Amino acid sequence: MAKTNYITRSGWQALDQELKFLWKEERPKVTQAVSDAAALGDRSENAEYIYGKRRLREIDRRVRFLTKRLEVLQIVDYHPSQDGKVFFGAWVELENEQGETKQYRIVGCDEFDPAKHWISIDSPVARALIGKQVDDEILVTTPSGKTRLYINKIWYD
């Protein structure tokens, strides 16, 4: 399945901040450390030099990825017409058949975070939720089988 290019404004700003930090602060610092290590002589057994070069490659790879990704991402902002329905950026309180409740936020694939209960718009649960309202029921296929969930609450930050 192709991933969507949607992102919240705060998600886009976080990626942009990471890019600026890597390019303007981290990379110059590591470049200087590599230069200092190279000046010490034999590079083949110089751990600081070897590690520094490796770290530079990691930084450059991440910078290239972020630069390309930020160009194609589409920021999706909340609109008052979304009230009462689940759309991108929504927080949703779901209840399972056992009465257990969980809250999730629907975000882009570049910002999902299970620890924060942020789920990707591309996930089966999020796909099933889009366009639904409070008291609607959804059926989601999970690795452990089909799960029935009920929407208790919808809100936007």
C-alpha positions in Angstrom: 0.0 0.0 0.0 1.4 3.4 -0.9 1.8 5.8 2.0 -0.1 9.1 1.9 1.7 12.4 1.9 -0.5 14.0 4.6 1.0 15.5 7.7 -0.2 17.8 10.5 1.3 21.3 10.8 3.1 20.4 14.0 4.5 17.2 12.4 5.8 19.2 9.4 7.4 21.7 11.7 9.1 18.9 13.7 10.6 17.4 10.6 11.7 20.8 9.3 13.3 21.6 12.7 15.1 18.2 12.6 16.4 19.1 9.1 17.7 22.5 10.2 19.3 21.1 13.3 21.1 18.4 11.4 22.3 20.7 8.6 23.2 23.8 10.7 24.3 22.4 14.0 25.1 18.7 14.0 26.8 18.3 10.6 29.2 21.3 11.1 30.1 19.9 14.6 30.8 16.4 13.2 32.7 17.7 10.2 35.0 19.7 12.6 35.5 16.6 14.7 36.4 14.5 11.6 38.8 17.2 10.5 40.4 17.3 13.9 40.7 13.5 14.0 42.2 13.4 10.5 44.9 15.8 11.6 46.1 13.3 14.2 47.7 11.1 11.5 47.0 7.5 10.7 43.3 7.3 9.8 43.1 3.5 9.5 43.1 3.0 13.2 41.7 6.3 14.3 38.3 5.5 16.0 37.2 9.1 16.1 37.8 9.6 12.4 36.1 6.3 11.4 33.1 7.0 13.7 32.9 10.6 12.5 32.9 9.6 8.8 30.1 7.1 9.6 28.1 9.7 11.5 28.5 12.1 8.6 27.1 9.5 6.2 24.1 9.0 8.5 23.5 12.7 8.8 23.7 13.2 5.0 21.4 10.3 4.3 18.8 11.7 6.8 19.2 15.2 5.4 18.5 13.9 1.8 15.5 12.0 3.0 14.0 14.9 4.9 14.7 17.4 2.1 12.8 15.2 -0.5 10.1 14.2 2.0 9.3 17.8 3.0 8.8 18.8 -0.6 6.0 16.3 -1.2 4.2 16.4 2.2 0.9 18.1 2.3 -0.1 19.9 5.5 -3.7 19.2 6.5 -5.2 21.7 8.9 -8.3 21.4 10.9 -11.5 23.0 9.5 -14.7 23.6 11.5 -16.7 21.7 8.9 -15.0 18.5 10.2 -16.7 18.8 13.7 -18.6 15.6 14.5 -16.8 13.4 12.0 -13.5 11.6 12.0 -11.0 13.1 9.6 -7.2 13.5 9.4 -5.8 15.0 12.7 -8.8 13.9 14.8 -8.6 12.4 18.3 -11.0 9.5 18.6 -12.1 7.5 21.7 -12.9 3.9 20.8 -14.5 1.3 22.9 -14.1 -2.5 22.2 -16.7 -5.2 22.9 -15.3 -5.7 26.4 -16.0 -2.1 27.3 -12.3 -1.1 27.3 -11.6 2.4 25.9 -8.6 3.8 24.1 -7.9 7.2 22.6 -6.1 7.6 19.3 -5.1 10.5 17.0 -5.0 10.0 13.3 -1.8 11.5 11.8 0.5 11.0 8.8 2.8 8.1 8.4 5.8 10.3 9.1 4.6 11.2 12.6 2.8 8.2 13.9 3.9 7.2 17.5 2.4 4.3 19.3 3.7 5.7 22.7 1.5 8.8 22.1 -1.4 6.8 20.7 -0.9 8.4 17.3 -1.9 6.1 14.5 -1.1 6.4 10.8 -3.8 7.5 8.4 -2.7 4.4 6.4 -3.5 2.0 9.2 -6.6 -0.3 9.0 -8.1 1.3 12.1 -7.7 4.9 10.8 -9.0 3.9 7.3 -12.1 2.4 8.9 -12.7 5.5 11.0 -12.5 8.2 8.3 -15.9 9.9 7.8 -17.5 8.1 10.8 -19.4 9.8 13.7 -20.0 9.3 17.4 -21.9 6.1 18.1 -20.8 4.6 14.8 -19.5 1.0 14.8 -16.5 -0.1 12.8 -15.2 -3.6 12.0 -11.4 -3.8 11.7 -9.4 -6.8 10.6 -6.4 -7.2 12.9 -3.8 -10.0 13.0 -5.8 -11.7 15.8 -9.0 -11.5 13.8 -11.9 -9.1 13.3 -12.5 -6.6 16.0 -15.7 -4.5 16.5 -15.1 -1.0 17.8 -17.5 1.8 18.8 -16.8 5.5 18.5 -17.5 7.3 21.8 -15.9 10.7 21.2 -14.3 12.8 18.5 -12.3 16.0 19.0 -9.6 18.1 17.3 -6.7 20.0 19.0 
